[in-house]
């Protein structure tokens, strides 16, 4: 079965164009996981995991984690969110 991108690569390319740190993470073998609210900025009515919870769960699963700025599909920064990136602990760099 073929994997369908749904614009994920284009979105990641957009983030790289806005933030050189994201390009370095990709070069080091990190994968984009999600954008998540920072704990302090998460609206109380939203029932999803914040960036801190996502990162702690991924660390327990054996991943190295990096957080960067989050961007919307137009390339504008989302100040209340962070992008979460992971790389398997011990995985070779590409």
Beta strands, then each sheet from edge to edge (+ up, - down):
strand 1: 31-37
strand 2: 63-71
strand 3: 77-88
sheet 1: 1+ 3- 2+
end
